Amino acid sequence: MNIINFPVEEESDIRLRISKGKKVFSVRVSREYGRYKKGDELRTEWGDKLLVSDVIKISGGVEELREKYVFFRELNERMLSEIKPYKEMDILTLSPTA
């Protein structure tokens, strides 16, 4: 089972969503673009199991991401500056599993 990493500043929010059985959404770029497929079973660094329930491919950079990413408004300037250079991105929907 592959490990999926999240930024430290997002970890507490992600843990909370998982503990409540809610889906987690994550944008992946660079080396992680295309790495995850629908149906993949993953484990967080702290041991929670997640299923990739959807992957949305982005090829129009931040502008397309703005239209398709539910949590776009929650991205801070640092996060945006990190993903802005990339045109291709994956938006992962991750569902907690037992």
Secondary structure, DSSP 8 states (H G I E B T S, - for coil): -EEE---GGGHHHHHHHHHTT--EEEEE-GGGTTT--TT-EEEETTS-EEEEEEEEEE-SHHHHHHHH-TTGGG--HHHHHHHTT-S-EEEEEEEEE-
